[in-house]
Structures are given as C-alpha cells and as structure tokens.
Amino acid sequence: MSEVGRTLVMLGILLAVVGGAMLLLGRSGVPIGRLPGDIAYRGRNFSFFAPLGTSLLLSVVLSLLLYLVSRFRR
C-alpha cells in the first residue's frame, strides 16, 4: 500500500511541475495551445477546441525525456 501512496505523491508533484512550466511558458510568449494544427471553432452557441499540434509536441518532448531518464537509470 505504501508504494501506491508514493506513486500518487510523485504524480502530484509531476502535475504541479508541469502546471508551473505551462504557466511560465504562457507568460514568456510561447504559443502553447495556439500552435499550427490546433483546431478551434467558435460558432454562435458552440465552441470546440482540439489541441492536436500541442498534444503532438508534448508527446514528443515527454517521450524524449522518458527515454533519457530510462537510459541513465541502467
């Protein structure tokens, strides 16, 4: 049971770090959420947003980061 608690604490810390990084990137002028490939539609009574470009970029960055972490843990 202690491993589950430790994992939840680590996920919480990770989420806090990612959230802080996104806040800093938003203030520095990096267009996270407004990249090419992000779909935004605004109608009269309906709005839709699908951050496809941002999701792809974050996926590549996180994949590289996790690859490097696993490479150094061996």
PyMOL Python script that loads the backbone (N, CA, C, O; Angstrom):
from pymol import cmd

cmd.read_pdbstr("""\
ATOM      1  N   MET A   1       0.814  -1.190   0.000  1.00  0.00           N
ATOM      2  CA  MET A   1       0.000   0.000   0.000  1.00  0.00           C
ATOM      3  C   MET A   1       0.860   1.259   0.000  1.00  0.00           C
ATOM      4  O   MET A   1       0.450   2.282  -0.547  1.00  0.00           O
ATOM      5  N   SER A   2       2.038   1.201   0.599  1.00  0.00           N
ATOM      6  CA  SER A   2       2.893   2.394   0.644  1.00  0.00           C
ATOM      7  C   SER A   2       3.422   2.753  -0.743  1.00  0.00           C
ATOM      8  O   SER A   2       3.694   3.921  -1.017  1.00  0.00           O
ATOM      9  N   GLU A   3       3.573   1.749  -1.626  1.00  0.00           N
ATOM     10  CA  GLU A   3       4.027   2.038  -2.981  1.00  0.00           C
ATOM     11  C   GLU A   3       2.983   2.834  -3.762  1.00  0.00           C
ATOM     12  O   GLU A   3       3.328   3.711  -4.554  1.00  0.00           O
ATOM     13  N   VAL A   4       1.706   2.524  -3.534  1.00  0.00           N
ATOM     14  CA  VAL A   4       0.627   3.262  -4.201  1.00  0.00           C
ATOM     15  C   VAL A   4       0.630   4.709  -3.726  1.00  0.00           C
ATOM     16  O   VAL A   4       0.478   5.625  -4.534  1.00  0.00           O
ATOM     17  N   GLY A   5       0.799   4.921  -2.445  1.00  0.00           N
ATOM     18  CA  GLY A   5       0.856   6.277  -1.900  1.00  0.00           C
ATOM     19  C   GLY A   5       2.037   7.057  -2.444  1.00  0.00           C
ATOM     20  O   GLY A   5       1.911   8.232  -2.790  1.00  0.00           O
ATOM     21  N   ARG A   6       3.177   6.406  -2.517  1.00  0.00           N
ATOM     22  CA  ARG A   6       4.371   7.054  -3.044  1.00  0.00           C
ATOM     23  C   ARG A   6       4.178   7.423  -4.514  1.00  0.00           C
ATOM     24  O   ARG A   6       4.594   8.497  -4.949  1.00  0.00           O
ATOM     25  N   THR A   7       3.552   6.539  -5.268  1.00  0.00           N
ATOM     26  CA  THR A   7       3.289   6.811  -6.682  1.00  0.00           C
ATOM     27  C   THR A   7       2.337   7.994  -6.844  1.00  0.00           C
ATOM     28  O   THR A   7       2.545   8.846  -7.707  1.00  0.00           O
ATOM     29  N   LEU A   8       1.303   8.047  -6.024  1.00  0.00           N
ATOM     30  CA  LEU A   8       0.359   9.168  -6.091  1.00  0.00           C
ATOM     31  C   LEU A   8       1.025  10.498  -5.733  1.00  0.00           C
ATOM     32  O   LEU A   8       0.739  11.523  -6.351  1.00  0.00           O
ATOM     33  N   VAL A   9       1.902  10.481  -4.745  1.00  0.00           N
ATOM     34  CA  VAL A   9       2.626  11.702  -4.376  1.00  0.00           C
ATOM     35  C   VAL A   9       3.526  12.147  -5.518  1.00  0.00           C
ATOM     36  O   VAL A   9       3.589  13.337  -5.828  1.00  0.00           O
ATOM     37  N   MET A  10       4.217  11.214  -6.141  1.00  0.00           N
ATOM     38  CA  MET A  10       5.098  11.559  -7.262  1.00  0.00           C
ATOM     39  C   MET A  10       4.295  12.100  -8.446  1.00  0.00           C
ATOM     40  O   MET A  10       4.729  13.046  -9.103  1.00  0.00           O
ATOM     41  N   LEU A  11       3.129  11.511  -8.726  1.00  0.00           N
ATOM     42  CA  LEU A  11       2.286  12.022  -9.806  1.00  0.00           C
ATOM     43  C   LEU A  11       1.783  13.427  -9.491  1.00  0.00           C
ATOM     44  O   LEU A  11       1.698  14.267 -10.387  1.00  0.00           O
ATOM     45  N   GLY A  12       1.456  13.687  -8.248  1.00  0.00           N
ATOM     46  CA  GLY A  12       1.029  15.023  -7.844  1.00  0.00           C
ATOM     47  C   GLY A  12       2.131  16.054  -8.018  1.00  0.00           C
ATOM     48  O   GLY A  12       1.888  17.163  -8.494  1.00  0.00           O
ATOM     49  N   ILE A  13       3.348  15.681  -7.629  1.00  0.00           N
ATOM     50  CA  ILE A  13       4.487  16.583  -7.806  1.00  0.00           C
ATOM     51  C   ILE A  13       4.737  16.825  -9.287  1.00  0.00           C
ATOM     52  O   ILE A  13       5.002  17.955  -9.698  1.00  0.00           O
ATOM     53  N   LEU A  14       4.654  15.773 -10.086  1.00  0.00           N
ATOM     54  CA  LEU A  14       4.852  15.906 -11.526  1.00  0.00           C
ATOM     55  C   LEU A  14       3.808  16.832 -12.144  1.00  0.00           C
ATOM     56  O   LEU A  14       4.140  17.672 -12.980  1.00  0.00           O
ATOM     57  N   LEU A  15       2.555  16.682 -11.739  1.00  0.00           N
ATOM     58  CA  LEU A  15       1.497  17.552 -12.248  1.00  0.00           C
ATOM     59  C   LEU A  15       1.729  19.010 -11.841  1.00  0.00           C
ATOM     60  O   LEU A  15       1.478  19.919 -12.632  1.00  0.00           O
ATOM     61  N   ALA A  16       2.196  19.234 -10.641  1.00  0.00           N
ATOM     62  CA  ALA A  16       2.480  20.591 -10.191  1.00  0.00           C
ATOM     63  C   ALA A  16       3.621  21.210 -10.992  1.00  0.00           C
ATOM     64  O   ALA A  16       3.563  22.387 -11.349  1.00  0.00           O
ATOM     65  N   VAL A  17       4.651  20.427 -11.274  1.00  0.00           N
ATOM     66  CA  VAL A  17       5.780  20.926 -12.067  1.00  0.00           C
ATOM     67  C   VAL A  17       5.346  21.231 -13.497  1.00  0.00           C
ATOM     68  O   VAL A  17       5.713  22.268 -14.051  1.00  0.00           O
ATOM     69  N   VAL A  18       4.571  20.339 -14.091  1.00  0.00           N
ATOM     70  CA  VAL A  18       4.091  20.562 -15.454  1.00  0.00           C
ATOM     71  C   VAL A  18       3.181  21.790 -15.504  1.00  0.00           C
ATOM     72  O   VAL A  18       3.274  22.590 -16.435  1.00  0.00           O
ATOM     73  N   GLY A  19       2.319  21.943 -14.530  1.00  0.00           N
ATOM     74  CA  GLY A  19       1.451  23.112 -14.479  1.00  0.00           C
ATOM     75  C   GLY A  19       2.231  24.403 -14.338  1.00  0.00           C
ATOM     76  O   GLY A  19       1.923  25.393 -15.001  1.00  0.00           O
ATOM     77  N   GLY A  20       3.235  24.401 -13.481  1.00  0.00           N
ATOM     78  CA  GLY A  20       4.088  25.588 -13.332  1.00  0.00           C
ATOM     79  C   GLY A  20       4.849  25.904 -14.605  1.00  0.00           C
ATOM     80  O   GLY A  20       4.997  27.070 -14.971  1.00  0.00           O
ATOM     81  N   ALA A  21       5.336  24.866 -15.286  1.00  0.00           N
ATOM     82  CA  ALA A  21       6.050  25.085 -16.546  1.00  0.00           C
ATOM     83  C   ALA A  21       5.118  25.665 -17.606  1.00  0.00           C
ATOM     84  O   ALA A  21       5.518  26.535 -18.380  1.00  0.00           O
ATOM     85  N   MET A  22       3.882  25.187 -17.640  1.00  0.00           N
ATOM     86  CA  MET A  22       2.932  25.726 -18.616  1.00  0.00           C
ATOM     87  C   MET A  22       2.594  27.185 -18.313  1.00  0.00           C
ATOM     88  O   MET A  22       2.433  27.987 -19.233  1.00  0.00           O
ATOM     89  N   LEU A  23       2.488  27.532 -17.037  1.00  0.00           N
ATOM     90  CA  LEU A  23       2.252  28.932 -16.676  1.00  0.00           C
ATOM     91  C   LEU A  23       3.415  29.818 -17.112  1.00  0.00           C
ATOM     92  O   LEU A  23       3.211  30.904 -17.653  1.00  0.00           O
ATOM     93  N   LEU A  24       4.630  29.345 -16.872  1.00  0.00           N
ATOM     94  CA  LEU A  24       5.803  30.120 -17.268  1.00  0.00           C
ATOM     95  C   LEU A  24       5.914  30.235 -18.786  1.00  0.00           C
ATOM     96  O   LEU A  24       6.251  31.299 -19.305  1.00  0.00           O
ATOM     97  N   LEU A  25       5.638  29.163 -19.489  1.00  0.00           N
ATOM     98  CA  LEU A  25       5.689  29.214 -20.948  1.00  0.00           C
ATOM     99  C   LEU A  25       4.625  30.147 -21.512  1.00  0.00           C
ATOM    100  O   LEU A  25       4.867  30.839 -22.501  1.00  0.00           O
ATOM    101  N   GLY A  26       3.457  30.171 -20.893  1.00  0.00           N
ATOM    102  CA  GLY A  26       2.392  31.063 -21.349  1.00  0.00           C
ATOM    103  C   GLY A  26       2.747  32.526 -21.152  1.00  0.00           C
ATOM    104  O   GLY A  26       2.393  33.372 -21.973  1.00  0.00           O
ATOM    105  N   ARG A  27       3.438  32.824 -20.077  1.00  0.00           N
ATOM    106  CA  ARG A  27       3.841  34.208 -19.805  1.00  0.00           C
ATOM    107  C   ARG A  27       5.039  34.638 -20.633  1.00  0.00           C
ATOM    108  O   ARG A  27       5.236  35.834 -20.850  1.00  0.00           O
ATOM    109  N   SER A  28       5.840  33.694 -21.100  1.00  0.00           N
ATOM    110  CA  SER A  28       7.037  34.043 -21.859  1.00  0.00           C
ATOM    111  C   SER A  28       6.760  34.214 -23.347  1.00  0.00           C
ATOM    112  O   SER A  28       7.662  34.579 -24.101  1.00  0.00           O
ATOM    113  N   GLY A  29       5.533  33.959 -23.783  1.00  0.00           N
ATOM    114  CA  GLY A  29       5.191  34.182 -25.182  1.00  0.00           C
ATOM    115  C   GLY A  29       5.220  32.933 -26.043  1.00  0.00           C
ATOM    116  O   GLY A  29       4.973  33.020 -27.246  1.00  0.00           O
ATOM    117  N   VAL A  30       5.516  31.764 -25.464  1.00  0.00           N
ATOM    118  CA  VAL A  30       5.485  30.519 -26.227  1.00  0.00           C
ATOM    119  C   VAL A  30       4.022  30.170 -26.485  1.00  0.00           C
ATOM    120  O   VAL A  30       3.232  30.111 -25.543  1.00  0.00           O
ATOM    121  N   PRO A  31       3.648  29.938 -27.740  1.00  0.00           N
ATOM    122  CA  PRO A  31       2.215  29.777 -28.061  1.00  0.00           C
ATOM    123  C   PRO A  31       1.663  28.382 -27.779  1.00  0.00           C
ATOM    124  O   PRO A  31       1.095  27.753 -28.672  1.00  0.00           O
ATOM    125  N   ILE A  32       1.822  27.890 -26.549  1.00  0.00           N
ATOM    126  CA  ILE A  32       1.250  26.595 -26.193  1.00  0.00           C
ATOM    127  C   ILE A  32      -0.273  26.722 -26.250  1.00  0.00           C
ATOM    128  O   ILE A  32      -0.849  27.604 -25.614  1.00  0.00           O
ATOM    129  N   GLY A  33      -0.911  25.855 -27.000  1.00  0.00           N
ATOM    130  CA  GLY A  33      -2.353  25.920 -27.172  1.00  0.00           C
ATOM    131  C   GLY A  33      -2.779  26.697 -28.403  1.00  0.00           C
ATOM    132  O   GLY A  33      -3.961  26.727 -28.745  1.00  0.00           O
ATOM    133  N   ARG A  34      -1.816  27.329 -29.073  1.00  0.00           N
ATOM    134  CA  ARG A  34      -2.108  28.083 -30.284  1.00  0.00           C
ATOM    135  C   ARG A  34      -1.135  27.715 -31.396  1.00  0.00           C
ATOM    136  O   ARG A  34      -0.796  28.552 -32.232  1.00  0.00           O
ATOM    137  N   LEU A  35      -0.692  26.480 -31.404  1.00  0.00           N
ATOM    138  CA  LEU A  35       0.254  26.015 -32.413  1.00  0.00           C
ATOM    139  C   LEU A  35      -0.469  25.670 -33.713  1.00  0.00           C
ATOM    140  O   LEU A  35      -1.680  25.450 -33.713  1.00  0.00           O
ATOM    141  N   PRO A  36       0.278  25.622 -34.830  1.00  0.00           N
ATOM    142  CA  PRO A  36      -0.338  25.137 -36.063  1.00  0.00           C
ATOM    143  C   PRO A  36      -0.811  23.698 -35.861  1.00  0.00           C
ATOM    144  O   PRO A  36      -0.077  22.877 -35.313  1.00  0.00           O
ATOM    145  N   GLY A  37      -1.986  23.400 -36.283  1.00  0.00           N
ATOM    146  CA  GLY A  37      -2.561  22.078 -36.076  1.00  0.00           C
ATOM    147  C   GLY A  37      -3.587  22.044 -34.969  1.00  0.00           C
ATOM    148  O   GLY A  37      -4.359  21.090 -34.871  1.00  0.00           O
ATOM    149  N   ASP A  38      -3.612  23.070 -34.129  1.00  0.00           N
ATOM    150  CA  ASP A  38      -4.645  23.171 -33.095  1.00  0.00           C
ATOM    151  C   ASP A  38      -5.926  23.650 -33.767  1.00  0.00           C
ATOM    152  O   ASP A  38      -5.922  24.631 -34.511  1.00  0.00           O
ATOM    153  N   ILE A  39      -7.000  22.960 -33.500  1.00  0.00           N
ATOM    154  CA  ILE A  39      -8.277  23.273 -34.138  1.00  0.00           C
ATOM    155  C   ILE A  39      -9.149  24.032 -33.149  1.00  0.00           C
ATOM    156  O   ILE A  39      -9.388  23.573 -32.031  1.00  0.00           O
ATOM    157  N   ALA A  40      -9.620  25.199 -33.576  1.00  0.00           N
ATOM    158  CA  ALA A  40     -10.521  25.993 -32.745  1.00  0.00           C
ATOM    159  C   ALA A  40     -11.691  26.429 -33.610  1.00  0.00           C
ATOM    160  O   ALA A  40     -11.507  27.023 -34.673  1.00  0.00           O
ATOM    161  N   TYR A  41     -12.885  26.131 -33.149  1.00  0.00           N
ATOM    162  CA  TYR A  41     -14.097  26.529 -33.862  1.00  0.00           C
ATOM    163  C   TYR A  41     -15.008  27.243 -32.881  1.00  0.00           C
ATOM    164  O   TYR A  41     -15.296  26.731 -31.799  1.00  0.00           O
ATOM    165  N   ARG A  42     -15.454  28.415 -33.261  1.00  0.00           N
ATOM    166  CA  ARG A  42     -16.385  29.167 -32.424  1.00  0.00           C
ATOM    167  C   ARG A  42     -17.609  29.512 -33.257  1.00  0.00           C
ATOM    168  O   ARG A  42     -17.529  30.275 -34.220  1.00  0.00           O
ATOM    169  N   GLY A  43     -18.726  28.945 -32.876  1.00  0.00           N
ATOM    170  CA  GLY A  43     -19.994  29.264 -33.514  1.00  0.00           C
ATOM    171  C   GLY A  43     -20.773  30.216 -32.632  1.00  0.00           C
ATOM    172  O   GLY A  43     -20.225  30.788 -31.689  1.00  0.00           O
ATOM    173  N   ARG A  44     -22.038  30.384 -32.931  1.00  0.00           N
ATOM    174  CA  ARG A  44     -22.869  31.267 -32.100  1.00  0.00           C
ATOM    175  C   ARG A  44     -23.101  30.686 -30.713  1.00  0.00           C
ATOM    176  O   ARG A  44     -22.913  31.372 -29.708  1.00  0.00           O
ATOM    177  N   ASN A  45     -23.503  29.441 -30.660  1.00  0.00           N
ATOM    178  CA  ASN A  45     -23.838  28.812 -29.375  1.00  0.00           C
ATOM    179  C   ASN A  45     -22.923  27.642 -29.042  1.00  0.00           C
ATOM    180  O   ASN A  45     -23.225  26.858 -28.142  1.00  0.00           O
ATOM    181  N   PHE A  46     -21.829  27.517 -29.744  1.00  0.00           N
ATOM    182  CA  PHE A  46     -20.992  26.334 -29.582  1.00  0.00           C
ATOM    183  C   PHE A  46     -19.542  26.708 -29.849  1.00  0.00           C
ATOM    184  O   PHE A  46     -19.251  27.459 -30.781  1.00  0.00           O
ATOM    185  N   SER A  47     -18.637  26.187 -29.037  1.00  0.00           N
ATOM    186  CA  SER A  47     -17.210  26.340 -29.315  1.00  0.00           C
ATOM    187  C   SER A  47     -16.534  24.993 -29.106  1.00  0.00           C
ATOM    188  O   SER A  47     -16.919  24.211 -28.236  1.00  0.00           O
ATOM    189  N   PHE A  48     -15.518  24.741 -29.924  1.00  0.00           N
ATOM    190  CA  PHE A  48     -14.805  23.464 -29.896  1.00  0.00           C
ATOM    191  C   PHE A  48     -13.326  23.752 -30.030  1.00  0.00           C
ATOM    192  O   PHE A  48     -12.921  24.552 -30.873  1.00  0.00           O
ATOM    193  N   PHE A  49     -12.509  23.100 -29.201  1.00  0.00           N
ATOM    194  CA  PHE A  49     -11.057  23.266 -29.261  1.00  0.00           C
ATOM    195  C   PHE A  49     -10.400  21.908 -29.148  1.00  0.00           C
ATOM    196  O   PHE A  49     -10.648  21.170 -28.194  1.00  0.00           O
ATOM    197  N   ALA A  50      -9.558  21.572 -30.121  1.00  0.00           N
ATOM    198  CA  ALA A  50      -8.816  20.317 -30.109  1.00  0.00           C
ATOM    199  C   ALA A  50      -7.328  20.647 -30.311  1.00  0.00           C
ATOM    200  O   ALA A  50      -6.921  20.966 -31.428  1.00  0.00           O
ATOM    201  N   PRO A  51      -6.518  20.576 -29.258  1.00  0.00           N
ATOM    202  CA  PRO A  51      -5.108  20.955 -29.361  1.00  0.00           C
ATOM    203  C   PRO A  51      -4.243  19.829 -29.947  1.00  0.00           C
ATOM    204  O   PRO A  51      -3.429  19.239 -29.237  1.00  0.00           O
ATOM    205  N   LEU A  52      -4.417  19.537 -31.221  1.00  0.00           N
ATOM    206  CA  LEU A  52      -3.688  18.428 -31.842  1.00  0.00           C
ATOM    207  C   LEU A  52      -2.190  18.721 -31.964  1.00  0.00           C
ATOM    208  O   LEU A  52      -1.369  17.859 -31.650  1.00  0.00           O
ATOM    209  N   GLY A  53      -1.829  19.911 -32.411  1.00  0.00           N
ATOM    210  CA  GLY A  53      -0.418  20.269 -32.541  1.00  0.00           C
ATOM    211  C   GLY A  53       0.286  20.302 -31.195  1.00  0.00           C
ATOM    212  O   GLY A  53       1.407  19.810 -31.063  1.00  0.00           O
ATOM    213  N   THR A  54      -0.365  20.877 -30.205  1.00  0.00           N
ATOM    214  CA  THR A  54       0.207  20.942 -28.863  1.00  0.00           C
ATOM    215  C   THR A  54       0.359  19.542 -28.269  1.00  0.00           C
ATOM    216  O   THR A  54       1.366  19.246 -27.626  1.00  0.00           O
ATOM    217  N   SER A  55      -0.626  18.692 -28.482  1.00  0.00           N
ATOM    218  CA  SER A  55      -0.548  17.318 -27.970  1.00  0.00           C
ATOM    219  C   SER A  55       0.602  16.557 -28.615  1.00  0.00           C
ATOM    220  O   SER A  55       1.307  15.804 -27.943  1.00  0.00           O
ATOM    221  N   LEU A  56       0.789  16.751 -29.896  1.00  0.00           N
ATOM    222  CA  LEU A  56       1.886  16.081 -30.593  1.00  0.00           C
ATOM    223  C   LEU A  56       3.233  16.567 -30.078  1.00  0.00           C
ATOM    224  O   LEU A  56       4.132  15.760 -29.843  1.00  0.00           O
ATOM    225  N   LEU A  57       3.381  17.860 -29.902  1.00  0.00           N
ATOM    226  CA  LEU A  57       4.631  18.415 -29.386  1.00  0.00           C
ATOM    227  C   LEU A  57       4.926  17.910 -27.979  1.00  0.00           C
ATOM    228  O   LEU A  57       6.053  17.506 -27.691  1.00  0.00           O
ATOM    229  N   LEU A  58       3.933  17.927 -27.105  1.00  0.00           N
ATOM    230  CA  LEU A  58       4.130  17.436 -25.738  1.00  0.00           C
ATOM    231  C   LEU A  58       4.447  15.950 -25.715  1.00  0.00           C
ATOM    232  O   LEU A  58       5.235  15.500 -24.884  1.00  0.00           O
ATOM    233  N   SER A  59       3.846  15.184 -26.612  1.00  0.00           N
ATOM    234  CA  SER A  59       4.119  13.757 -26.685  1.00  0.00           C
ATOM    235  C   SER A  59       5.575  13.495 -27.071  1.00  0.00           C
ATOM    236  O   SER A  59       6.230  12.630 -26.489  1.00  0.00           O
ATOM    237  N   VAL A  60       6.069  14.233 -28.037  1.00  0.00           N
ATOM    238  CA  VAL A  60       7.463  14.057 -28.471  1.00  0.00           C
ATOM    239  C   VAL A  60       8.424  14.451 -27.351  1.00  0.00           C
ATOM    240  O   VAL A  60       9.387  13.735 -27.074  1.00  0.00           O
ATOM    241  N   VAL A  61       8.163  15.589 -26.708  1.00  0.00           N
ATOM    242  CA  VAL A  61       9.047  16.051 -25.632  1.00  0.00           C
ATOM    243  C   VAL A  61       9.047  15.071 -24.463  1.00  0.00           C
ATOM    244  O   VAL A  61      10.109  14.739 -23.937  1.00  0.00           O
ATOM    245  N   LEU A  62       7.875  14.607 -24.052  1.00  0.00           N
ATOM    246  CA  LEU A  62       7.809  13.662 -22.938  1.00  0.00           C
ATOM    247  C   LEU A  62       8.418  12.314 -23.297  1.00  0.00           C
ATOM    248  O   LEU A  62       9.038  11.676 -22.446  1.00  0.00           O
ATOM    249  N   SER A  63       8.256  11.870 -24.532  1.00  0.00           N
ATOM    250  CA  SER A  63       8.874  10.608 -24.960  1.00  0.00           C
ATOM    251  C   SER A  63      10.389  10.706 -24.903  1.00  0.00           C
ATOM    252  O   SER A  63      11.049   9.782 -24.429  1.00  0.00           O
ATOM    253  N   LEU A  64      10.950  11.813 -25.379  1.00  0.00           N
ATOM    254  CA  LEU A  64      12.398  12.003 -25.309  1.00  0.00           C
ATOM    255  C   LEU A  64      12.884  12.083 -23.871  1.00  0.00           C
ATOM    256  O   LEU A  64      13.924  11.519 -23.530  1.00  0.00           O
ATOM    257  N   LEU A  65      12.137  12.780 -23.033  1.00  0.00           N
ATOM    258  CA  LEU A  65      12.519  12.906 -21.631  1.00  0.00           C
ATOM    259  C   LEU A  65      12.504  11.555 -20.928  1.00  0.00           C
ATOM    260  O   LEU A  65      13.441  11.224 -20.202  1.00  0.00           O
ATOM    261  N   LEU A  66      11.462  10.781 -21.135  1.00  0.00           N
ATOM    262  CA  LEU A  66      11.384   9.462 -20.509  1.00  0.00           C
ATOM    263  C   LEU A  66      12.429   8.503 -21.069  1.00  0.00           C
ATOM    264  O   LEU A  66      12.941   7.649 -20.344  1.00  0.00           O
ATOM    265  N   TYR A  67      12.748   8.639 -22.359  1.00  0.00           N
ATOM    266  CA  TYR A  67      13.808   7.817 -22.941  1.00  0.00           C
ATOM    267  C   TYR A  67      15.147   8.134 -22.278  1.00  0.00           C
ATOM    268  O   TYR A  67      15.907   7.225 -21.941  1.00  0.00           O
ATOM    269  N   LEU A  68      15.436   9.420 -22.092  1.00  0.00           N
ATOM    270  CA  LEU A  68      16.696   9.802 -21.465  1.00  0.00           C
ATOM    271  C   LEU A  68      16.759   9.352 -20.004  1.00  0.00           C
ATOM    272  O   LEU A  68      17.812   8.916 -19.538  1.00  0.00           O
ATOM    273  N   VAL A  69      15.651   9.453 -19.284  1.00  0.00           N
ATOM    274  CA  VAL A  69      15.628   9.014 -17.892  1.00  0.00           C
ATOM    275  C   VAL A  69      15.856   7.508 -17.808  1.00  0.00           C
ATOM    276  O   VAL A  69      16.623   7.043 -16.964  1.00  0.00           O
ATOM    277  N   SER A  70      15.197   6.746 -18.677  1.00  0.00           N
ATOM    278  CA  SER A  70      15.392   5.289 -18.638  1.00  0.00           C
ATOM    279  C   SER A  70      16.800   4.906 -19.079  1.00  0.00           C
ATOM    280  O   SER A  70      17.347   3.906 -18.616  1.00  0.00           O
ATOM    281  N   ARG A  71      17.376   5.684 -19.956  1.00  0.00           N
ATOM    282  CA  ARG A  71      18.734   5.397 -20.440  1.00  0.00           C
ATOM    283  C   ARG A  71      19.754   5.578 -19.317  1.00  0.00           C
ATOM    284  O   ARG A  71      20.699   4.797 -19.204  1.00  0.00           O
ATOM    285  N   PHE A  72      19.562   6.618 -18.476  1.00  0.00           N
ATOM    286  CA  PHE A  72      20.516   6.896 -17.396  1.00  0.00           C
ATOM    287  C   PHE A  72      20.284   6.020 -16.179  1.00  0.00           C
ATOM    288  O   PHE A  72      21.182   5.894 -15.346  1.00  0.00           O
ATOM    289  N   ARG A  73      19.113   5.411 -16.044  1.00  0.00           N
ATOM    290  CA  ARG A  73      18.850   4.539 -14.889  1.00  0.00           C
ATOM    291  C   ARG A  73      19.481   3.177 -15.038  1.00  0.00           C
ATOM    292  O   ARG A  73      19.580   2.449 -14.050  1.00  0.00           O
ATOM    293  N   ARG A  74      19.908   2.800 -16.216  1.00  0.00           N
ATOM    294  CA  ARG A  74      20.515   1.473 -16.424  1.00  0.00           C
ATOM    295  C   ARG A  74      21.918   1.416 -15.918  1.00  0.00           C
ATOM    296  O   ARG A  74      22.567   0.375 -16.016  1.00  0.00           O
TER     297      ARG A  74
END
""", "prot")
cmd.dss("prot")
cmd.show_as("cartoon", "prot")
cmd.util.cbc("prot")
cmd.orient("prot")
